């Protein structure tokens, strides 16, 4: 029986979380600065969809994956 150890190891790792934020700065190299919701920081992500500044966006794995709806940010502690 052939086993691919890399695939088994990769299956143990969690997926990257989906973050939301607002595109604040566009860079010439195709990346954008995104301000995360709730003031949790800034991140620089690839912008393959070329979303405009001021657009809310979903970010996963260091890349903008699509536009996000403009909803209020709510933090719920459990």
Buried (B, 14 or more C-beta within 10 A) or exposed (E): EEEEEEEEEEEEEEEEEEBBBBBEEBEEEEBBBBBBBEEEEEBBBBBEBEBEEEBBBBBBEEBBBEBBEEEEEEEEEE
